Amino acid sequence: MIYIQENSDDPIYLQIYHQVKKDIEQGNIAPGERLPGIRTLAQTLGIARNTVSQAYTQLAVEGYIRARHGSGFFVLDTSTKFTERNYVPQDINALSVERSELKQPVILYDFQYGELSYEQFPFKLWRKYTSQVLLSSQKEVVNQYPDKQGDLLLRQEIKKHLYRSRGMVCCEEQIIIGSGLYYSLDILCKILRKENNTIAMEEPGYNGARDVFINNNYNLHAIPASKDGLILSSIHRSGACAAYVTPSHQFPYGTVMPIFQRKELLNWANANDAYIIEDDYDSELRYDANPVPALRSLDTEDRTIYIGTFSKSLSPSLRVNYMVLPVRLLTRYHSLFCSHNSPVSWLTQRVLAAYMTEGNYERHIRKMCITYKRRHDVFIKESTEMFGRKVILHGRGAGLHFILEFPGGEEQDWLIKEAEKVGVKVYSMIPFWKDRNDCPRNIIFAGYSLLSEQQIREGIALLQSAWFSSLP
């Protein structure tokens, strides 16, 4: 029984915490026993539910109880916890052995995807433009709430950049600055919401986008994707209000959507009062040809929602992306988000606008392409020499990663574990499938944005020794 002392110096939640903790430690409440529910205990004691919740939360943090979803809080077995009374000194060498067995493998070469090497960021110019902006006549804006669509100067620079690099014609009123793809997709989920909330999406596809749609209670219709491209036939009976695609560099396979499929998608959107969400992922980083024109540049009916980002070309930590809405959706956007402010700081937006104004962004992209093309080429050359026909690379010619296919049938779990044993990190493809059982088990994912050319050589040599050294 819990007693509340009104005149106690301890807050009520601490009184509950101490009494329950004492009962657990003394065995008055047995392991596995269910505690009274928060609502029930609050009503019994005549106190607020938050007070009981605070006490239970503290007990859970300290390992005395555990919450089970939909069932309440249950007492954990604390008898194995060390106390001063039952502590028994152990042999220090035995402890060292146990710890060494629990150590994670040391990763020397991480073929991750997403982060960029810090040397690529234009620190000198960024400092220069930050100082200029803070000393400008408009610096007082730094203490004001930013426009919900973002800084006008940045939107004007993005409009010019899209026309020069992607063949797109739009106006700054259509551009919305965001803090990443998730932010933009979350806005779209509100704008596009209908009675039948279905989004067509590539399968496999970007799992981050998939999670946003699911969290907004959308149904997903799979557009099958493979190393040979998309299969669009099923989209005509999907009933989807929009299709999310990565036509310039399909994620994760890296294929480019051919012109006939782009036209088929546009025809589908026109005929079904639907929209195409074009995530122009990795469009700037092409090494075998000029960047492919954006799907939106072919759209004559204003059915394409274009999303671009500075994460892969400049820095993911800036948290700056942008979306170009069709004119017909602007009224609904302004209606739903009239009281919103831009999630990106004015200073970051204005510095980026100043950086773009003098052509630095285009020069930076060209420099990035040169750097990453070298790493891309080294990866292909070393893989070809080390693996021969045992590995097939997918996604050549663009982006910052490859898909490695193993025609011999080696499975990704084994490949990842063997790589870790020699200090190399490669990644599973399973997360990119909504139905994980559909993922082929003989493929893995490897990026190279954080590794130098020499590190790529050394990493691939270690992978060869881990995977194929025992084979004839």
For each residue, the residues with C-beta under 8 A, 3 or more apart:
1:
2: 15 16 19 20 41 45
3: 15 19
4: 12 15 16 45 47
5: 8 10 15
6:
7:
8: 5 15
9:
10: 5 14 15 18
11: 14 15
12: 4 15 16 47 51
13: 16 17 51 52 54 55 58
14: 10 11 17 18 55
15: 2 3 4 5 8 10 11 12 18 19
16: 2 4 12 13 19 20 41 45 51 52 55
17: 13 14 20 21 55 58 59
18: 10 14 15 21 22
19: 2 3 15 16 22 23
20: 2 16 17 23 24 29 35 55 59 64 65
21: 17 18 24 25 59 62 64
22: 18 19 25 26 28
23: 19 20 26 28 29
24: 20 21 27 28 29 64 65 75 78
25: 21 22 78
26: 22 23
27: 24 30
28: 22 23 24
29: 20 23 24 33 35 75
30: 27 33 75
31: 75 76 77 78 79
32: 74 75 77
33: 29 30 74 75
34: 71 72 73 74 75
35: 20 29 41 56 65 72 73 74 75
36: 40 41 44
37: 40 41 72
38: 41 42 49 52 53 56
39: 42 43 49
40: 36 37 43 44
41: 2 16 35 36 37 38 44 45 52
42: 38 39 45 46 47 48 49 51 52
43: 39 40 46
44: 36 40 41
45: 2 4 16 41 42 52
46: 42 43
47: 4 12 42 51 52
48: 42 51 52
49: 38 39 42 52 53
50: 53 54
51: 12 13 16 42 47 48 54 55
52: 13 16 38 41 42 45 47 48 49 55 56
53: 38 49 50 56 57
54: 13 50 51 57 58
55: 13 14 16 17 20 51 52 58 59
56: 35 38 52 53 59 60 65 67 73
57: 53 54 60 61
58: 13 17 54 55 61 62
59: 17 20 21 55 56 62 64 65 73
60: 56 57 63 64 65 66 67 73
61: 57 58
62: 21 58 59
63: 60 76 78 81
64: 20 21 24 59 60 75 76 78
65: 20 24 35 56 59 60 73 74 75 76
66: 60 73 74 76
67: 56 60 72 73
68: 71 72 73 74
69:
70:
71: 34 68 74
72: 34 35 37 67 68
73: 34 35 56 59 60 65 66 67 68
74: 32 33 34 35 65 66 68 71
75: 24 29 30 31 32 33 34 35 64 65
76: 31 63 64 65 66
77: 31 32 80
78: 24 25 31 63 64 81
79: 31
80: 77
81: 63 78
82: 86 87
83: 86 87
84: 87
85:
86: 82 83
87: 82 83 84
88:
89:
90: 94 95
91: 94 95
92: 95 96
93: 96 97
94: 90 91 97 98
95: 90 91 92 98 99
96: 92 93 99 100
97: 93 94 100 101
98: 94 95 101 102
99: 95 96 102 103
100: 96 97 103
101: 97 98
102: 98 99
103: 99 100
104:
105: 420 421 423
106: 423
107: 110 420 423 424 425
108: 423 424 458 459 462
109: 423 424 425 451 455 456 458 459 462
110: 107 424 425 450 451
111: 424 425 426 427 446 447 448 451 459
112: 115 425 427 447 449 450
113: 400 401 427 445 446 447 449
114: 316 447 449
115: 112 316 449 450
116: 120 121 312 315 316 449 450
117: 120 449 450 452
118: 121
119:
120: 116 117 367 368 371
121: 116 118 126 314 315
122: 125 126 355 360 364
123: 126 127
124: 127 128
125: 122 128 129 355 360
126: 121 122 123 129 130 351 355
127: 123 124 130 131
128: 124 125 131 132
129: 125 126 132 133 351 354 355
130: 126 127 133 134 347 351
131: 127 128 134 135
132: 128 129 135 136 354
133: 129 130 136 138 139 347 350 351 354
134: 130 131 139 142 347
135: 131 132 139
136: 132 133 139
137:
138: 133 141 350
139: 133 134 135 136 142
140: 143 144
141: 138 144 346 350
142: 134 139 346 347
143: 140
144: 140 141 346
145: 341
146: 150 151 341 342 344 345 346 349
147: 150 151 152 341 342
148: 176 337 338 340 341 342
149: 155 173 175 176 177 342
150: 146 147 154 155 175 176 177 178 322 342 344 349
151: 146 147 154 155 177 342 346 349 350 353
152: 147 155 156 172
153: 156 157 349 350 353 354 357
154: 150 151 157 158 177 349 350 352 353 356
155: 149 150 151 152 158 159 172 175 177 322
156: 152 153 159 160 172 353
157: 153 154 160 161 352 353 356 357
158: 154 155 161 162 172 175 308 322 356
159: 155 156 162 163 170 171 172 175
160: 156 157 163 164
161: 157 158 164 165 166 356 361 362
162: 158 159 165 166 168 170 294 306 308 324
163: 159 160 166 167 168 169
164: 160 161 362
165: 161 162 284 291 362
166: 161 162 163 280 283 291 293 294 296 297
167: 163 293 294 297
168: 162 163 294 296 297 306 324
169: 163 297
170: 159 162 174 175 306 324
171: 159 174 175
172: 152 155 156 158 159 175
173: 149 330
174: 170 171 324 325 326 327 330
175: 149 150 155 158 159 170 171 172 322 323 324
176: 148 149 150 184 187 322 323 324 325 333
177: 149 150 151 154 155 320 321 322 342 344 349
178: 150 181 183 184 187 320 321 322 323 343 344
179: 183 319 320 321 343 344
180: 183 184 309 311 319 321
181: 178 184 185 208 209 279 307 309 321
182: 185 186 208 212
183: 178 179 180 186 187 321 343
184: 176 178 180 181 187 188 307 321 322 323
185: 181 182 188 189 209 212 213 244 277 307
186: 182 183 189 190 212 216
187: 176 178 183 184 190 191 323 333 337
188: 184 185 191 192 242 277 305 323
189: 185 186 192 193 212 213 216 218
190: 186 187 193 216 336
191: 187 188 325 329 332 333 336
192: 188 189 241 242 275
193: 189 190 197 216
194: 197 241
195:
196: 239 241
197: 193 194 216 217 218 219 241
198: 218 219 220 221 238 239 240 241
199: 213 218 219 220 221 240 241 242 243 244 277
200: 220 221 222 223 235 238 240 242 243 244
201: 205 209 210 213 220 221 222 223 243 244 245
202: 205 206 222 223 225 230 244 245 246 250 251
203: 222 223 224 225 433 434 435 438
204: 225 252 253 429 432 433 439
205: 201 202 209 210 225 244 246 251 252 432
206: 202 209 210 246 251 252 279 281 432
207: 210 211 431 432
208: 181 182 211 212
209: 181 185 201 205 206 212 213 244 279
210: 201 205 206 207 213 214 220 434
211: 207 208 214 215
212: 182 185 186 189 208 209 215 216
213: 185 189 199 201 209 210 216 218 220 244
214: 210 211 217 218 220
215: 211 212
216: 186 189 190 193 197 212 213
217: 197 214
218: 189 197 198 199 213 214
219: 197 198 199
220: 198 199 200 201 210 213 214 434
221: 198 199 200 201 234 235 238 239 240
222: 200 201 202 203 234 434
223: 200 201 202 203 230 231 232 234 235 243 245
224: 203 230 231 234
225: 202 203 204 205 229 230 231 250 253 255
226: 229 231 253
227: 253 255 394 403 405
228: 255
229: 225 226 250 255 257 258 261
230: 202 223 224 225 245 250 255 257 261
231: 223 224 225 226 234
232: 223 235 236 261 264 265 268
233: 236
234: 221 222 223 224 231 237 238
235: 200 221 223 232 238 240 243 265 268
236: 232 233 268
237: 234
238: 198 200 221 234 235
239: 196 198 221
240: 198 199 200 221 235 243 272 274
241: 192 194 196 197 198 199 274 275
242: 188 192 199 200 274 275 276 277 305
243: 199 200 201 223 235 240 265 268 269 274 275 276 277
244: 185 199 200 201 202 205 209 213 277 279
245: 201 202 223 230 250 257 265 276 277 278 279 295
246: 202 205 206 249 250 251 278 279 280 281
247: 250 256 257 261 262 278 280 292 295
248: 256 257 280 281 282 283 291 292 294 295 398
249: 246 254 255 256 281 282 283 285 395 398 399
250: 202 225 229 230 245 246 247 253 254 255 256 257
251: 202 205 206 246 254 279 281 282 432
252: 204 205 206 395 401 403 429 432 445
253: 204 225 226 227 250 394 395 403
254: 249 250 251 394 395 396 397 398 399 401 402 403
255: 225 227 228 229 230 249 250 395
256: 247 248 249 250 292 398
257: 229 230 245 247 248 250 261 262 265 295
258: 229 261 262
259: 262 263 298
260: 263 264
261: 229 230 232 247 257 258 264 265
262: 247 257 258 259 265 266 295 298
263: 259 260 266 267 298
264: 232 260 261 267 268
265: 232 235 243 245 257 261 262 268 269 276 295
266: 262 263 269 270 276 295 298 299 301 303 304
267: 263 264 270 271
268: 232 235 236 243 264 265 271 272 274
269: 243 265 266 272 274 275 276 301 303 304
270: 266 267 301 303
271: 267 268
272: 240 268 269
273:
274: 240 241 242 243 268 269 303
275: 192 241 242 243 269 303 304 305 326 329
276: 242 243 245 265 266 269 295 299 303 304 305
277: 185 188 199 242 243 244 245 305 307
278: 245 246 247 294 295 296 304 305 306 307
279: 181 206 209 244 245 246 251 307
280: 166 246 247 248 283 294 306 307 308 309
281: 206 246 248 249 251 309 312
282: 248 249 251 285 312 398 399 400
283: 166 248 249 280 286 291 292 294 308
284: 165 291 312 313 365 368 369
285: 249 282 312 313 368 369 372 398 399 400
286: 283 289 290 291 292 369 397 398
287: 369 372 373 376 377 397 398
288: 396 397 398
289: 286 292 397
290: 286
291: 165 166 248 283 284 286
292: 247 248 256 283 286 289
293: 166 167 297 298
294: 162 166 167 168 248 278 280 283 297 298 306
295: 245 247 248 257 262 265 266 276 278 298 299 304
296: 166 168 278 299 304 306 324
297: 166 167 168 169 293 294
298: 259 262 263 266 293 294 295
299: 266 276 295 296 302 303 304
300:
301: 266 269 270
302: 299 326 327 328
303: 266 269 270 274 275 276 299 326
304: 266 269 275 276 278 295 296 299 326
305: 188 242 275 276 277 278 323 324 325 326 329
306: 162 168 170 278 280 294 296 323 324
307: 181 184 185 277 278 279 280 321 322 323 324
308: 158 162 280 283 321 322 323 324
309: 180 181 280 281 312 313 320 321 322
310: 313 314 315 318 320 321 352
311: 180 314 315 316 318 320 321
312: 116 281 282 284 285 309 316 400
313: 284 285 309 310 361 364 365 368
314: 121 310 311 318 320 352 361 364
315: 116 121 310 311 318
316: 114 115 116 311 312 319
317:
318: 310 311 314 315 348 352
319: 179 180 316 343 344 348
320: 177 178 179 309 310 311 314 344 348 349 352
321: 177 178 179 180 181 183 184 307 308 309 310 311
322: 150 155 158 175 176 177 178 184 307 308 309
323: 175 176 178 184 187 188 305 306 307 308
324: 162 168 170 174 175 176 296 305 306 307 308
325: 174 176 191 305 329 330 333
326: 174 275 302 303 304 305 329 330
327: 174 302 330
328: 302 331
329: 191 275 305 325 326 332 333
330: 173 174 325 326 327 333 334
331: 328 334 335
332: 191 329 335 336
333: 176 187 191 325 329 330 336 337
334: 330 331 337 338
335: 331 332 338
336: 190 191 332 333
337: 148 187 333 334 340
338: 148 334 335
339:
340: 148 337
341: 145 146 147 148
342: 146 147 148 149 150 151 177 346 349
343: 178 179 183 319
344: 146 150 177 178 179 319 320 348 349
345: 146 348 349
346: 141 142 144 146 151 342 349 350
347: 130 133 134 142 350 351
348: 318 319 320 344 345 351 352
349: 146 150 151 153 154 177 320 342 344 345 346 352 353
350: 133 138 141 151 153 154 346 347 353 354
351: 126 129 130 133 347 348 354 355
352: 154 157 310 314 318 320 348 349 355 356
353: 151 153 154 156 157 349 350 356 357
354: 129 132 133 153 350 351 357 358
355: 122 125 126 129 351 352 358 360 361
356: 154 157 158 161 352 353 359 360 361
357: 153 157 353 354
358: 354 355
359: 356 362 363
360: 122 125 355 356 363 364
361: 161 313 314 355 356 364 365
362: 161 164 165 359 365 366
363: 359 360 366 367
364: 122 313 314 360 361 367 368
365: 284 313 361 362 368 369
366: 362 363 369 370
367: 120 363 364 370 371
368: 120 284 285 313 364 365 371 372
369: 284 285 286 287 365 366 372 373
370: 366 367 373 374
371: 120 367 368 374 375
372: 285 287 368 369 375 376 400 448 449
373: 287 369 370 376 377
374: 370 371 377 378 453
375: 371 372 378 379 448 449 451 452 453 456
376: 287 372 373 379 380 396 397 448
377: 287 373 374 380 381
378: 374 375 381 382 453 456 457
379: 375 376 382 383 393 402 448 456 460
380: 376 377 383 384 393 396
381: 377 378 384 385
382: 378 379 385 386 456 457 460 461
383: 379 380 386 387 391 393 402 404 460
384: 380 381 387 388
385: 381 382 388
386: 382 383 460 461 463 464
387: 383 384 390 391 460 464 467 468
388: 384 385 391
389: 407
390: 387 406 407 408 467 468 471
391: 383 387 388 404 405 406
392: 404 405 406 407
393: 379 380 383 396 402 403 404 405
394: 227 253 254 402 403 404 405
395: 249 252 253 254 255 398 399 401 402 403
396: 254 288 376 380 393 402
397: 254 286 287 288 289 376
398: 248 249 254 256 282 285 286 287 288 395
399: 249 254 282 285 395
400: 113 282 285 312 372 447 448 449
401: 113 252 254 395 445 446 447 448 449
402: 254 379 383 393 394 395 396 445 446 447 448
403: 227 252 253 254 393 394 395 429 443 444 445
404: 383 391 392 393 394 426 443 444 445 446
405: 227 391 392 393 394 440 442 443
406: 390 391 392 409 410 415 442 443 444
407: 389 390 392 442
408: 390 442
409: 406 442
410: 406 414 415 442 467
411: 414 415 441 442
412: 415 416 428 429 430 441 442 443 444
413: 416 417 428 441
414: 410 411 417 418
415: 406 410 411 412 418 419 426 444 467
416: 412 413 419 420 426 427 428 444
417: 413 414 420 421
418: 414 415 421 422 466 467
419: 415 416 422 424 425 426 462 463 466 467
420: 105 107 416 417 423 424 425
421: 105 417 418 466
422: 418 419 462 463 465 466
423: 105 106 107 108 109 420 462
424: 107 108 109 110 111 419 420 459 462 463 466
425: 107 109 110 111 112 419 420
426: 111 404 415 416 419 444 445 446 463
427: 111 112 113 416 444 445 446 447
428: 412 413 416 431 444 445
429: 204 252 403 412 432 433 439 440 443 444 445
430: 412 433 436 439
431: 207 428 436
432: 204 205 206 207 251 252 429 439
433: 203 204 429 430 436 437 438 439
434: 203 210 220 222
435: 203 438
436: 430 431 433 439
437: 433
438: 203 433 435
439: 204 429 430 432 433 436 443
440: 405 429 443
441: 411 412 413
442: 405 406 407 408 409 410 411 412
443: 403 404 405 406 412 429 439 440
444: 403 404 406 412 415 416 426 427 428 429
445: 113 252 401 402 403 404 426 427 428 429
446: 111 113 401 402 404 426 427
447: 111 112 113 114 400 401 402 427 450
448: 111 372 375 376 379 400 401 402 451 456
449: 112 113 114 115 116 117 372 375 400 401
450: 110 112 115 116 117 447
451: 109 110 111 375 448 455 456 459
452: 117 375 455 456
453: 374 375 378 456 457
454: 457 458
455: 109 451 452 458 459
456: 109 375 378 379 382 448 451 452 453 459 460
457: 378 382 453 454 460 461
458: 108 109 454 455 461 462
459: 108 109 111 424 451 455 456 462 463
460: 379 382 383 386 387 456 457 463 464
461: 382 386 457 458 464 465
462: 108 109 419 422 423 424 458 459 465 466
463: 386 419 422 424 426 459 460 466 467
464: 386 387 460 461 467 468 469
465: 422 461 462 468 469
466: 418 419 421 422 424 462 463 469
467: 387 390 410 415 418 419 463 464
468: 387 390 464 465 471
469: 464 465 466
470:
471: 390 468
472:
